[in-house]
């Protein structure tokens, strides 16, 4: 297996592929990831994401990629009962997430004065999509953030780019992973379940078939806002960084965007909400890690703790 590492989307990117054409695939996937980051980031005034937000209140033509991601985001909003909600951008800014996570870790976060309240915001499903000319209409005043779901979506699309050169390949983007084929001599991929308190250690190794794996954590993307530690997982029910008994959730799913969204939704919702979401989406599976480094797994519709030797 050949590998390539680089940094993009404020994450460590790992490309893996089998075969003599791997280097050509790496080049294509690398370019795709960097171009997609420029399109979907909210931190650049020239990005397509910024243009969509600035165009709220009128029809805005978008790229095929942006249109596809917005369709996926709408489906994920419904599937998670609204725990995934891109309209929480003002709440992210109020929590101090006004610049990239790399900058926040250096300089800390300052709150942005946000005028709109949760009660005043139009719900995310009120956006309109027009397929015939690839246009979107955001209600006046709505601003959305697709950063997390975009990262998973980009990882999967980059993996399919890489698959043009290798039938066995994978892309990992800071916790969002998409796997195609299986390594030579294996029926599954070996994926480590990271200890959220000691990221250089794994709590266990998961045997994963082709598809997506995504991990969301309240520990990794955290920063100081004054004397308070904040994180990027906003609970749309409160508009504040989520209070949850779990430190991380890992989801296995057929699609990377789905895995990424549900990892966050389950982490925000916790054990009780996890049961409801998993009954509604039986094609998914997950594991969660709590502050005692115990692993939680779904069993008979409920969550149970699994003792792990560390």
Secondary structure as UniProt FT lines:
FT   STRAND          2..8
FT   TURN            9..10
FT   STRAND          11..17
FT   TURN            20..21
FT   HELIX           22..40
FT   TURN            45..46
FT   HELIX           48..54
FT   TURN            55..57
FT   STRAND          59..61
FT   HELIX           64..79
FT   TURN            80..82
FT   HELIX           86..88
FT   HELIX           89..94
FT   TURN            95..96
FT   HELIX           101..107
FT   HELIX           118..120
FT   HELIX           124..126
FT   STRAND          128..130
FT   HELIX           131..133
FT   STRAND          135..137
FT   TURN            140..141
FT   HELIX           147..163
FT   TURN            164..165
FT   STRAND          169..173
FT   TURN            174..175
FT   STRAND          176..180
FT   TURN            184..185
FT   STRAND          189..195
FT   TURN            196..197
FT   STRAND          198..208
FT   STRAND          211..217
FT   TURN            218..220
FT   STRAND          222..225
FT   TURN            226..227
FT   STRAND          228..231
FT   STRAND          234..235
FT   TURN            236..239
FT   STRAND          240..241
FT   STRAND          246..253
FT   HELIX           256..280
FT   TURN            282..283
FT   STRAND          285..290
FT   TURN            291..292
FT   STRAND          295..299
FT   TURN            300..301
FT   STRAND          302..306
//
